[in-house]
Amino acid sequence: MIAFSHYDIALLFQAMVRTVELSLGGGVLGIAGAIILTALRLSDMRGMLPLRILAVVYVQTIRRIPFIVTLYIVFFCAGMMGLDVSATVVAIGSIGLIAAAYLCEILHGGVKTVPVEQVEAALVLNLPLWARWRYVIGPQAMSAVVPPAIGYLVLFIKDTALASQIGVVELSQAGVILSNRGLPSAQVFCMVLLLYFAISYPLTCLSRLLEKRIAVH
């Protein structure tokens, strides 16, 4: 069993923080983007038709492009436009673009599970738009949205390892660095595995807690 030096521990800790930053930043951007895309897809206003089509095309296209390709596209486009942004910002933006498409599909599907009769009843009661979403559509859709959405975010934590391809030192890249320094690879990547588990397991617990709360309500 190896003993990690202070440098090794500091590198792993910084890489773990960077992985959390990528996951949280990309997740927040993805949720915001998914809400906007879902609102566009559900809009029935005639003037919104071009934006609705654009949202559908975006979701269907991005979901079929590998994350590494999106990462490279954003990275090189940022360079061509002369944007002075770090590799971490590029990675977070790329994660947000991908997450928005997948979470939009989950959110859109969850809203579609709400019985039409429920929505029609809310219209008959002359409830304003915010009230329909707050008291009728939202609570019923959440039971179909929360489990797959959190499950997707947990899986996406692992995909942040691809950010190392543009120079971001996250957990997997930190493991490669320590292994290249001569530390036994098996022990190093077992530690990396444990750190990934420490990041993702709380999300899994949160998913179960939210499922129970939704079931109760």
Salt bridges, closest charged atoms under 4 A:
ASP8 OD1 - ARG181 NH1 2.54
GLU21 OE1 - ARG18 NE 3.13
GLU105 OE1 - ARG41 NH1 3.00
